[in-house]
Amino acid sequence: MRVFEETNMMEYLNRVKSSCQNEILGSKQNAVGFWQALDKLVAESEMVIDRPKGSRHPRYPDIVYQVDYGYLKGTTSMDGGGIDVWKGTRGNPAVDTVICIVDLVKRDSEIIGLFLLI
């Protein structure tokens, strides 16, 4: 297993971040289209809430969900399940955030979910 010095890891993460931003956003026009496409995906998909607000994580019972958590039925994410969603509590339903996780131990990354302001 290769061990990175802190500065090298930060440089690597900054390159990954920059690459992701360039790939996804490109230009302002593409950025608007990206968020509109996500809103459309959510609007056209059934949201299944399998961990309601206040419930505990099945493997880590000390973690209590502060918002509803579930997935979009009929979609597929990198782990083979549906696209994860966290359902917020504000008005105007819209996708607000896409979460990208980088696991330095497993040396992989994945987009794990959408945060909805509903």
HELIX and SHEET records of a PDB file:
HELIX    1   1 GLU A    6  LEU A   25  1                                  20    
HELIX    2   2 LYS A   28  GLU A   44  1                                  17    
SHEET    1   A 5 GLU A  46  ARG A  51  0                                        
SHEET    2   A 5 ASP A  68  LYS A  73 -1                                        
SHEET    3   A 5 ILE A  83  LYS A  87 -1                                        
SHEET    4   A 5 ASP A 108  LEU A 117  1                                        
SHEET    5   A 5 ALA A  94  ASP A 103 -1                                        
END                                                                             
